[in-house]
Amino acid sequence: MLDSVGSADTALVHEVVGRVRRELPAMVDHITGRMFTEIPFYRGGGAGTVAEVRARLRVNLEAGLSSLLGVGHAPGPPAETGRLRAGQDAPLADVLCAYRLGYLVLSNAVVRAGAQAPAVPAEIVIELLQALFRNHGLDADAMVDAYREEAHYLMSQRERERAAYIDVLVSEDPGLATLLEVARALRLPVDGSFLAIATVSDRGQDPMPRVVSALAAIDVTMVWRIRYDTAVGVLSVRKPARADQAMAVLRRHTTGPVGVSPVFGSLRQTAWALGLAELVRDGMPGAPTVEQFENTPLNVLVAGGRDAARTTARTVLGGLLDAPGETQQTLLATLREWVSAAGSADRTAQRLHCHPNTVRKRLRRLEELTGRSLAEPGGIAELVTACHAWTQLRR
């Protein structure tokens, strides 16, 4: 400021700044009171105690006044404030509001100081106000730059920590003490109603943009781990009845195949449930669809011993696996419908929209290719189990 005035006016500038400094303790109290009354972040206690906020405000105001005396703009105090408030998760708008309030009160103090007897020429007061306006912009820029830099650093750090916690969560047995720490860090209950999901990712891209906020809108919490080619997550649906709503949200947002586990009741089951979700995902085409693991005893049995189930399925299905793919799918689908229809060829035909004799012909062909008889309980058990295993584990 002093660089822009003549030497004769230097004393007047010092006089105005001195008058304002005498008001500084009262100004600090006034501004602090308004901050804790008018600005939500400060009112909620997020910025610390009144004494802590008052001390930081005093430093910032002192720096603003010193800049009027020709010492130049000091970006240190506002930058320090920006980093501090970012670490406190303060809304940037609230911090900027505090800066505007501080400079408004400081400008009013300069006007009052200039009007005190003996009055200071108006042109000196105007130049001081112009300098304050400029410094306000410089302070705000320095604060915002530091805030954003710190917020970006903290977000990256938290994402790394969050990813590490999710990796622990999906491990086979993290242990109870570790599980409690993970649940606290991810803000999940240890017991409740959960879904595990597994999908694919294209070079680390989010396969379900905005799904987390969409789920939050129906009171479902989601933690999400995106890797280079896969993505896994856990949903806390609060109660089993909300699982269908969560599935509907997933269907609206997915860009690829999503496998979903059955509802499970403890975070300790996450690794098991995720394995079922991955099993469903791996058996799906690449279309953007959502499928849930069918929680039947036979399906769970197959999923629990995948290698053995796959080997057994190859042995039982035998020659069927040498048939063309369309033939395989037709015969296996017919078998599934026949079992679901309690062995009734007529009901099976109704479901498949064909003649009952066509159903019988297909089943005879299945018997020929596999060497198993659907007239024998043992043959039915082996074929049904092999059909489930091959359908689930075909990839």
C-alpha positions as a Markdown table, in Angstrom:
| # | Residue | x | y | z |
|---|---|---|---|---|
| 1 | Met | 0.0 | 0.0 | 0.0 |
| 2 | Leu | 2.8 | 2.4 | 0.9 |
| 3 | Asp | 4.3 | 2.0 | -2.5 |
| 4 | Ser | 1.2 | 3.7 | -4.0 |
| 5 | Val | 1.2 | 6.8 | -1.8 |
| 6 | Gly | 3.5 | 9.8 | -1.5 |
| 7 | Ser | 5.9 | 10.1 | 1.4 |
| 8 | Ala | 3.7 | 12.8 | 2.9 |
| 9 | Asp | 0.8 | 10.4 | 3.2 |
| 10 | Thr | 2.8 | 7.6 | 4.7 |
| 11 | Ala | 2.2 | 8.9 | 8.2 |
| 12 | Leu | -1.6 | 9.0 | 7.5 |
| 13 | Val | -1.6 | 5.4 | 6.4 |
| 14 | His | 0.3 | 4.4 | 9.6 |
| 15 | Glu | -2.2 | 6.5 | 11.6 |
| 16 | Val | -5.2 | 4.7 | 10.1 |
| 17 | Val | -3.7 | 1.2 | 10.6 |
| 18 | Gly | -2.7 | 2.2 | 14.1 |
| 19 | Arg | -6.3 | 3.2 | 14.9 |
| 20 | Val | -7.6 | -0.1 | 13.5 |
| 21 | Arg | -5.1 | -2.1 | 15.5 |
| 22 | Arg | -6.4 | -0.5 | 18.7 |
| 23 | Glu | -9.8 | -1.9 | 17.7 |
| 24 | Leu | -8.4 | -5.4 | 16.8 |
| 25 | Pro | -9.3 | -7.3 | 20.1 |
| 26 | Ala | -12.9 | -6.1 | 19.9 |
| 27 | Met | -13.0 | -6.8 | 16.1 |
| 28 | Val | -11.7 | -10.4 | 16.7 |
| 29 | Asp | -14.4 | -11.0 | 19.3 |
| 30 | His | -17.1 | -9.6 | 17.1 |
| 31 | Ile | -16.1 | -11.6 | 14.0 |
| 32 | Thr | -15.6 | -14.8 | 16.1 |
| 33 | Gly | -19.1 | -14.4 | 17.6 |
| 34 | Arg | -20.7 | -14.0 | 14.2 |
| 35 | Met | -18.8 | -16.9 | 12.7 |
| 36 | Phe | -20.1 | -19.2 | 15.5 |
| 37 | Thr | -23.6 | -17.8 | 15.1 |
| 38 | Glu | -23.9 | -17.5 | 11.3 |
| 39 | Ile | -21.7 | -20.1 | 9.7 |
| 40 | Pro | -22.8 | -23.8 | 10.1 |
| 41 | Phe | -19.3 | -25.3 | 10.2 |
| 42 | Tyr | -18.1 | -23.1 | 13.0 |
| 43 | Arg | -21.4 | -23.3 | 14.8 |
| 44 | Gly | -21.2 | -27.1 | 14.8 |
| 45 | Gly | -17.8 | -27.0 | 16.5 |
| 46 | Gly | -15.9 | -28.5 | 13.5 |
| 47 | Ala | -13.3 | -25.7 | 13.5 |
| 48 | Gly | -12.3 | -26.2 | 17.1 |
| 49 | Thr | -12.9 | -24.1 | 20.2 |
| 50 | Val | -13.8 | -20.4 | 20.3 |
| 51 | Ala | -10.3 | -19.7 | 21.6 |
| 52 | Glu | -8.6 | -21.6 | 18.7 |
| 53 | Val | -10.7 | -19.9 | 16.1 |
| 54 | Arg | -10.1 | -16.5 | 17.7 |
| 55 | Ala | -6.3 | -17.0 | 17.7 |
| 56 | Arg | -6.2 | -18.0 | 14.0 |
| 57 | Leu | -8.5 | -15.1 | 13.1 |
| 58 | Arg | -6.2 | -12.7 | 14.9 |
| 59 | Val | -3.2 | -14.0 | 12.9 |
| 60 | Asn | -5.0 | -13.5 | 9.6 |
| 61 | Leu | -6.2 | -10.0 | 10.5 |
| 62 | Glu | -2.7 | -9.0 | 11.6 |
| 63 | Ala | -1.3 | -10.2 | 8.3 |
| 64 | Gly | -4.0 | -8.2 | 6.4 |
| 65 | Leu | -3.2 | -5.0 | 8.3 |
| 66 | Ser | 0.6 | -5.5 | 7.8 |
| 67 | Ser | 0.1 | -5.8 | 4.1 |
| 68 | Leu | -1.2 | -2.2 | 4.1 |
| 69 | Leu | 2.1 | -1.0 | 5.5 |
| 70 | Gly | 4.1 | -2.0 | 2.5 |
| 71 | Val | 5.4 | -5.4 | 3.8 |
| 72 | Gly | 3.7 | -7.2 | 0.9 |
| 73 | His | 1.0 | -9.8 | 0.8 |
| 74 | Ala | 1.8 | -12.8 | 3.0 |
| 75 | Pro | 0.2 | -16.0 | 1.7 |
| 76 | Gly | 1.4 | -18.1 | 4.6 |
| 77 | Pro | -1.5 | -17.5 | 7.1 |
| 78 | Pro | -4.4 | -18.0 | 4.7 |
| 79 | Ala | -2.6 | -21.1 | 3.2 |
| 80 | Glu | -2.2 | -22.5 | 6.7 |
| 81 | Thr | -5.8 | -21.9 | 7.4 |
| 82 | Gly | -6.8 | -23.7 | 4.1 |
| 83 | Arg | -4.8 | -26.8 | 5.0 |
| 84 | Leu | -6.2 | -26.8 | 8.5 |
| 85 | Arg | -9.8 | -26.5 | 7.4 |
| 86 | Ala | -9.4 | -29.2 | 4.7 |
| 87 | Gly | -8.1 | -31.6 | 7.3 |
| 88 | Gln | -11.2 | -30.8 | 9.4 |
| 89 | Asp | -13.5 | -31.5 | 6.4 |
| 90 | Ala | -14.8 | -28.0 | 6.4 |
| 91 | Pro | -17.1 | -27.0 | 3.5 |
| 92 | Leu | -15.0 | -24.7 | 1.4 |
| 93 | Ala | -18.0 | -22.3 | 1.1 |
| 94 | Asp | -18.1 | -21.9 | 4.9 |
| 95 | Val | -14.4 | -21.0 | 5.0 |
| 96 | Leu | -14.8 | -18.5 | 2.2 |
| 97 | Cys | -17.8 | -17.0 | 4.0 |
| 98 | Ala | -15.6 | -16.6 | 7.1 |
| 99 | Tyr | -13.0 | -14.7 | 5.0 |
| 100 | Arg | -15.6 | -12.4 | 3.5 |
| 101 | Leu | -16.9 | -11.6 | 7.0 |
| 102 | Gly | -13.4 | -10.9 | 8.3 |
| 103 | Tyr | -12.6 | -8.5 | 5.4 |
| 104 | Leu | -16.0 | -6.8 | 5.6 |
| 105 | Val | -15.5 | -6.0 | 9.3 |
| 106 | Leu | -11.9 | -4.9 | 8.6 |
| 107 | Ser | -13.0 | -2.6 | 5.8 |
| 108 | Asn | -15.6 | -1.0 | 8.0 |
| 109 | Ala | -13.0 | -0.5 | 10.7 |
| 110 | Val | -10.7 | 1.3 | 8.2 |
| 111 | Val | -13.6 | 3.6 | 7.2 |
| 112 | Arg | -14.3 | 4.4 | 10.9 |
| 113 | Ala | -10.6 | 4.9 | 11.6 |
| 114 | Gly | -10.4 | 7.4 | 8.7 |
| 115 | Ala | -13.3 | 9.4 | 9.9 |
| 116 | Gln | -11.9 | 9.8 | 13.5 |
| 117 | Ala | -10.6 | 13.2 | 14.3 |
| 118 | Pro | -8.4 | 14.4 | 12.9 |
| 119 | Ala | -10.0 | 13.0 | 9.8 |
| 120 | Val | -7.8 | 11.4 | 7.1 |
| 121 | Pro | -8.3 | 12.5 | 3.5 |
| 122 | Ala | -10.9 | 10.4 | 1.6 |
| 123 | Glu | -8.5 | 9.4 | -1.1 |
| 124 | Ile | -6.2 | 7.7 | 1.5 |
| 125 | Val | -9.1 | 5.7 | 2.9 |
| 126 | Ile | -10.2 | 4.7 | -0.6 |
| 127 | Glu | -6.7 | 3.5 | -1.5 |
| 128 | Leu | -6.7 | 1.5 | 1.7 |
| 129 | Leu | -10.0 | -0.1 | 0.9 |
| 130 | Gln | -8.8 | -0.9 | -2.6 |
| 131 | Ala | -5.7 | -2.6 | -1.1 |
| 132 | Leu | -8.0 | -4.6 | 1.3 |
| 133 | Phe | -10.2 | -5.7 | -1.7 |
| 134 | Arg | -7.1 | -6.8 | -3.6 |
| 135 | Asn | -5.7 | -8.6 | -0.5 |
| 136 | His | -9.0 | -10.3 | 0.1 |
| 137 | Gly | -8.8 | -11.9 | -3.4 |
| 138 | Leu | -5.1 | -12.9 | -2.8 |
| 139 | Asp | -5.9 | -14.4 | 0.6 |
| 140 | Ala | -8.9 | -16.3 | -0.8 |
| 141 | Asp | -6.8 | -17.6 | -3.7 |
| 142 | Ala | -4.0 | -18.7 | -1.4 |
| 143 | Met | -6.5 | -20.3 | 1.1 |
| 144 | Val | -8.4 | -22.2 | -1.7 |
| 145 | Asp | -5.3 | -23.4 | -3.4 |
| 146 | Ala | -3.9 | -24.8 | -0.1 |
| 147 | Tyr | -7.3 | -26.2 | 0.8 |
| 148 | Arg | -7.7 | -28.1 | -2.5 |
| 149 | Glu | -4.1 | -29.4 | -2.4 |
| 150 | Glu | -4.6 | -30.7 | 1.1 |
| 151 | Ala | -8.0 | -32.1 | 0.4 |
| 152 | His | -6.7 | -34.0 | -2.7 |
| 153 | Tyr | -3.8 | -35.4 | -0.6 |
| 154 | Leu | -6.2 | -36.5 | 2.2 |
| 155 | Met | -8.7 | -38.0 | -0.3 |
| 156 | Ser | -5.9 | -40.0 | -1.9 |
| 157 | Gln | -4.7 | -41.1 | 1.5 |
| 158 | Arg | -8.1 | -42.1 | 2.6 |
| 159 | Glu | -8.9 | -44.0 | -0.6 |
| 160 | Arg | -5.6 | -46.0 | -0.1 |
| 161 | Glu | -6.6 | -46.8 | 3.4 |
| 162 | Arg | -10.1 | -47.6 | 2.4 |
| 163 | Ala | -8.9 | -49.9 | -0.3 |
| 164 | Ala | -6.6 | -51.7 | 2.2 |
| 165 | Tyr | -9.5 | -52.1 | 4.7 |
| 166 | Ile | -11.7 | -53.6 | 1.9 |
| 167 | Asp | -8.9 | -56.0 | 1.0 |
| 168 | Val | -8.8 | -57.2 | 4.6 |
| 169 | Leu | -12.6 | -57.5 | 4.7 |
| 170 | Val | -12.7 | -59.9 | 1.7 |
| 171 | Ser | -9.8 | -62.0 | 3.0 |
| 172 | Glu | -10.7 | -65.5 | 4.3 |
| 173 | Asp | -10.5 | -64.8 | 8.1 |
| 174 | Pro | -9.4 | -61.3 | 9.2 |
| 175 | Gly | -10.0 | -62.2 | 12.8 |
| 176 | Leu | -12.5 | -60.6 | 15.2 |
| 177 | Ala | -10.3 | -57.8 | 16.4 |
| 178 | Thr | -9.3 | -56.8 | 12.9 |
| 179 | Leu | -12.8 | -57.1 | 11.7 |
| 180 | Leu | -14.0 | -54.7 | 14.3 |
| 181 | Glu | -11.4 | -52.2 | 13.2 |
| 182 | Val | -12.3 | -52.6 | 9.6 |
| 183 | Ala | -16.0 | -52.2 | 10.3 |
| 184 | Arg | -15.3 | -49.0 | 12.3 |
| 185 | Ala | -13.1 | -47.6 | 9.5 |
| 186 | Leu | -15.6 | -48.4 | 6.8 |
| 187 | Arg | -18.6 | -47.4 | 8.9 |
| 188 | Leu | -20.3 | -50.7 | 8.6 |
| 189 | Pro | -22.1 | -52.8 | 11.2 |
| 190 | Val | -20.5 | -56.1 | 12.1 |
| 191 | Asp | -23.8 | -57.9 | 12.0 |
| 192 | Gly | -26.9 | -57.0 | 9.9 |
| 193 | Ser | -28.0 | -57.7 | 6.4 |
| 194 | Phe | -25.4 | -57.6 | 3.6 |
| 195 | Leu | -24.9 | -58.3 | -0.1 |
| 196 | Ala | -21.5 | -58.9 | -1.8 |
| 197 | Ile | -21.2 | -57.9 | -5.4 |
| 198 | Ala | -18.6 | -58.6 | -8.1 |
| 199 | Thr | -18.4 | -57.1 | -11.6 |
| 200 | Val | -15.7 | -56.2 | -14.2 |
| 201 | Ser | -13.7 | -53.0 | -14.7 |
| 202 | Asp | -12.1 | -51.6 | -17.8 |
| 203 | Arg | -8.6 | -50.6 | -16.8 |
| 204 | Gly | -9.7 | -49.3 | -13.4 |
| 205 | Gln | -12.7 | -47.4 | -14.6 |
| 206 | Asp | -15.8 | -47.2 | -12.4 |
| 207 | Pro | -18.2 | -49.7 | -13.8 |
| 208 | Met | -21.2 | -48.3 | -12.0 |
| 209 | Pro | -20.9 | -44.5 | -11.8 |
| 210 | Arg | -22.9 | -42.7 | -9.1 |
| 211 | Val | -24.2 | -46.0 | -7.7 |
| 212 | Val | -22.9 | -45.2 | -4.2 |
| 213 | Ser | -25.0 | -42.0 | -3.9 |
| 214 | Ala | -28.0 | -43.8 | -5.5 |
| 215 | Leu | -27.9 | -46.5 | -2.9 |
| 216 | Ala | -27.4 | -44.0 | -0.1 |
| 217 | Ala | -30.7 | -42.5 | -1.2 |
| 218 | Ile | -32.5 | -45.7 | -0.2 |
| 219 | Asp | -30.4 | -45.9 | 3.0 |
| 220 | Val | -28.0 | -48.6 | 1.7 |
| 221 | Thr | -24.3 | -48.2 | 2.4 |
| 222 | Met | -21.8 | -49.5 | -0.2 |
| 223 | Val | -18.1 | -49.9 | 0.1 |
| 224 | Trp | -16.4 | -50.4 | -3.2 |
| 225 | Arg | -13.0 | -51.6 | -4.4 |
| 226 | Ile | -12.1 | -51.0 | -8.1 |
| 227 | Arg | -9.1 | -52.9 | -9.4 |
| 228 | Tyr | -7.7 | -52.9 | -12.9 |
| 229 | Asp | -10.1 | -55.5 | -14.4 |
| 230 | Thr | -12.5 | -56.3 | -11.6 |
| 231 | Ala | -14.5 | -54.5 | -9.0 |
| 232 | Val | -16.0 | -55.8 | -5.7 |
| 233 | Gly | -18.1 | -54.3 | -3.1 |
| 234 | Val | -20.2 | -54.9 | 0.0 |
| 235 | Leu | -23.7 | -53.5 | 0.6 |
| 236 | Ser | -25.2 | -53.0 | 4.0 |
| 237 | Val | -28.9 | -53.2 | 3.2 |
| 238 | Arg | -30.0 | -52.9 | 6.9 |
| 239 | Lys | -32.7 | -55.5 | 6.5 |
| 240 | Pro | -33.3 | -58.3 | 4.0 |
| 241 | Ala | -36.4 | -56.8 | 2.5 |
| 242 | Arg | -34.3 | -53.9 | 1.1 |
| 243 | Ala | -32.2 | -56.2 | -0.9 |
| 244 | Asp | -34.6 | -56.1 | -3.9 |
| 245 | Gln | -34.5 | -52.3 | -3.9 |
| 246 | Ala | -30.7 | -52.4 | -3.9 |
| 247 | Met | -30.7 | -54.9 | -6.8 |
| 248 | Ala | -33.0 | -52.5 | -8.8 |
| 249 | Val | -30.5 | -49.7 | -8.2 |
| 250 | Leu | -27.6 | -51.9 | -9.4 |
| 251 | Arg | -29.5 | -52.7 | -12.5 |
| 252 | Arg | -30.1 | -49.1 | -13.4 |
| 253 | His | -26.4 | -48.2 | -13.0 |
| 254 | Thr | -24.4 | -51.2 | -14.2 |
| 255 | Thr | -22.4 | -51.1 | -17.4 |
| 256 | Gly | -21.4 | -54.8 | -17.3 |
| 257 | Pro | -22.2 | -58.2 | -15.7 |
| 258 | Val | -22.7 | -58.0 | -11.9 |
| 259 | Gly | -22.9 | -61.1 | -9.7 |
| 260 | Val | -24.6 | -60.7 | -6.4 |
| 261 | Ser | -24.4 | -63.0 | -3.4 |
| 262 | Pro | -27.3 | -64.1 | -1.2 |
| 263 | Val | -28.1 | -61.9 | 1.8 |
| 264 | Phe | -25.7 | -62.7 | 4.6 |
| 265 | Gly | -25.8 | -61.7 | 8.2 |
| 266 | Ser | -22.2 | -61.1 | 9.4 |
| 267 | Leu | -19.2 | -59.3 | 7.9 |
| 268 | Arg | -17.2 | -62.4 | 8.8 |
| 269 | Gln | -18.9 | -64.1 | 5.9 |
| 270 | Thr | -17.8 | -61.5 | 3.3 |
| 271 | Ala | -15.1 | -63.6 | 1.7 |
| 272 | Trp | -17.5 | -66.5 | 1.3 |
| 273 | Ala | -20.3 | -64.4 | -0.1 |
| 274 | Leu | -18.0 | -62.6 | -2.5 |
| 275 | Gly | -16.9 | -66.0 | -3.8 |
| 276 | Leu | -20.5 | -66.8 | -4.7 |
| 277 | Ala | -20.9 | -63.3 | -6.3 |
| 278 | Glu | -17.8 | -63.9 | -8.4 |
| 279 | Leu | -19.1 | -67.4 | -9.4 |
| 280 | Val | -22.2 | -65.8 | -10.8 |
| 281 | Arg | -20.3 | -63.0 | -12.5 |
| 282 | Asp | -17.9 | -65.5 | -14.2 |
| 283 | Gly | -20.8 | -67.5 | -15.6 |
| 284 | Met | -22.6 | -64.5 | -17.1 |
| 285 | Pro | -22.3 | -63.0 | -20.6 |
| 286 | Gly | -20.7 | -59.6 | -21.0 |
| 287 | Ala | -24.1 | -57.8 | -21.2 |
| 288 | Pro | -24.9 | -55.2 | -18.4 |
| 289 | Thr | -27.1 | -57.5 | -16.3 |
| 290 | Val | -27.4 | -58.2 | -12.6 |
| 291 | Glu | -27.9 | -61.8 | -11.3 |
| 292 | Gln | -28.0 | -63.1 | -7.8 |
| 293 | Phe | -26.7 | -66.4 | -6.6 |
| 294 | Glu | -29.6 | -68.8 | -6.1 |
| 295 | Asn | -29.2 | -69.8 | -2.4 |
| 296 | Thr | -30.1 | -73.5 | -2.6 |
| 297 | Pro | -28.3 | -76.3 | -0.7 |
| 298 | Leu | -27.2 | -77.9 | -4.0 |
| 299 | Asn | -25.8 | -74.6 | -5.3 |
| 300 | Val | -24.0 | -73.9 | -2.1 |
| 301 | Leu | -22.6 | -77.4 | -2.1 |
| 302 | Val | -21.3 | -77.0 | -5.6 |
| 303 | Ala | -19.8 | -73.6 | -4.9 |
| 304 | Gly | -18.0 | -75.0 | -1.8 |
| 305 | Gly | -16.0 | -77.5 | -3.8 |
| 306 | Arg | -15.6 | -76.0 | -7.2 |
| 307 | Asp | -12.7 | -78.1 | -8.5 |
| 308 | Ala | -14.2 | -81.4 | -7.3 |
| 309 | Ala | -17.6 | -80.3 | -8.7 |
| 310 | Arg | -16.2 | -79.4 | -12.1 |
| 311 | Thr | -14.3 | -82.7 | -12.4 |
| 312 | Thr | -17.4 | -84.7 | -11.3 |
| 313 | Ala | -19.6 | -82.7 | -13.8 |
| 314 | Arg | -17.3 | -83.6 | -16.7 |
| 315 | Thr | -17.3 | -87.3 | -15.6 |
| 316 | Val | -21.1 | -87.5 | -15.3 |
| 317 | Leu | -22.0 | -85.5 | -18.4 |
| 318 | Gly | -19.5 | -87.4 | -20.5 |
| 319 | Gly | -20.5 | -87.5 | -24.1 |
| 320 | Leu | -22.9 | -84.6 | -23.7 |
| 321 | Leu | -19.9 | -82.2 | -23.5 |
| 322 | Asp | -18.8 | -83.4 | -26.9 |
| 323 | Ala | -22.1 | -82.4 | -28.5 |
| 324 | Pro | -22.5 | -79.0 | -30.1 |
| 325 | Gly | -23.1 | -76.1 | -27.7 |
| 326 | Glu | -26.7 | -75.5 | -28.7 |
| 327 | Thr | -27.5 | -79.2 | -28.1 |
| 328 | Gln | -25.8 | -79.0 | -24.6 |
| 329 | Gln | -27.8 | -76.0 | -23.6 |
| 330 | Thr | -31.1 | -77.4 | -24.9 |
| 331 | Leu | -30.7 | -80.8 | -23.1 |
| 332 | Leu | -29.5 | -79.2 | -19.8 |
| 333 | Ala | -32.4 | -76.7 | -19.9 |
| 334 | Thr | -34.9 | -79.5 | -20.5 |
| 335 | Leu | -33.5 | -81.4 | -17.6 |
| 336 | Arg | -33.7 | -78.4 | -15.3 |
| 337 | Glu | -37.3 | -77.7 | -16.2 |
| 338 | Trp | -38.2 | -81.4 | -15.9 |
| 339 | Val | -36.8 | -81.5 | -12.4 |
| 340 | Ser | -38.6 | -78.3 | -11.5 |
| 341 | Ala | -41.8 | -79.8 | -12.9 |
| 342 | Ala | -41.5 | -82.8 | -10.6 |
| 343 | Gly | -40.7 | -85.1 | -13.5 |
| 344 | Ser | -43.9 | -84.2 | -15.5 |
| 345 | Ala | -43.2 | -84.2 | -19.2 |
| 346 | Asp | -46.5 | -82.4 | -19.8 |
| 347 | Arg | -45.7 | -79.5 | -17.4 |
| 348 | Thr | -42.2 | -79.3 | -18.8 |
| 349 | Ala | -43.5 | -79.0 | -22.3 |
| 350 | Gln | -45.8 | -76.2 | -21.3 |
| 351 | Arg | -42.9 | -74.3 | -19.8 |
| 352 | Leu | -40.7 | -74.9 | -22.8 |
| 353 | His | -43.5 | -74.3 | -25.3 |
| 354 | Cys | -43.0 | -77.6 | -27.0 |
| 355 | His | -44.7 | -81.1 | -27.3 |
| 356 | Pro | -44.4 | -83.6 | -24.4 |
| 357 | Asn | -42.9 | -86.1 | -26.8 |
| 358 | Thr | -40.2 | -83.6 | -27.6 |
| 359 | Val | -39.4 | -83.4 | -23.9 |
| 360 | Arg | -39.2 | -87.2 | -23.7 |
| 361 | Lys | -37.0 | -87.4 | -26.8 |
| 362 | Arg | -34.6 | -84.9 | -25.4 |
| 363 | Leu | -34.4 | -86.7 | -22.0 |
| 364 | Arg | -33.7 | -90.0 | -23.8 |
| 365 | Arg | -30.9 | -88.3 | -25.8 |
| 366 | Leu | -29.5 | -87.0 | -22.5 |
| 367 | Glu | -29.5 | -90.5 | -21.1 |
| 368 | Glu | -27.7 | -91.9 | -24.1 |
| 369 | Leu | -25.0 | -89.3 | -24.1 |
| 370 | Thr | -24.3 | -89.5 | -20.3 |
| 371 | Gly | -24.9 | -93.2 | -19.7 |
| 372 | Arg | -27.2 | -92.3 | -16.7 |
| 373 | Ser | -30.9 | -93.3 | -16.4 |
| 374 | Leu | -33.5 | -90.9 | -15.2 |
| 375 | Ala | -35.6 | -93.9 | -14.1 |
| 376 | Glu | -33.1 | -94.5 | -11.3 |
| 377 | Pro | -32.8 | -92.2 | -8.2 |
| 378 | Gly | -29.0 | -92.4 | -8.3 |
| 379 | Gly | -28.9 | -91.4 | -12.0 |
| 380 | Ile | -31.2 | -88.4 | -11.4 |
| 381 | Ala | -29.1 | -87.3 | -8.4 |
| 382 | Glu | -25.9 | -87.4 | -10.4 |
| 383 | Leu | -27.3 | -85.7 | -13.4 |
| 384 | Val | -29.0 | -82.9 | -11.4 |
| 385 | Thr | -25.8 | -82.3 | -9.4 |
| 386 | Ala | -23.7 | -82.3 | -12.6 |
| 387 | Cys | -26.1 | -80.0 | -14.3 |
| 388 | His | -25.9 | -77.5 | -11.5 |
| 389 | Ala | -22.1 | -77.7 | -11.4 |
| 390 | Trp | -21.6 | -77.3 | -15.1 |
| 391 | Thr | -24.0 | -74.4 | -15.3 |
| 392 | Gln | -22.4 | -72.6 | -12.5 |
| 393 | Leu | -18.7 | -73.5 | -13.2 |
| 394 | Arg | -18.7 | -73.7 | -17.0 |
| 395 | Arg | -16.1 | -71.0 | -17.3 |
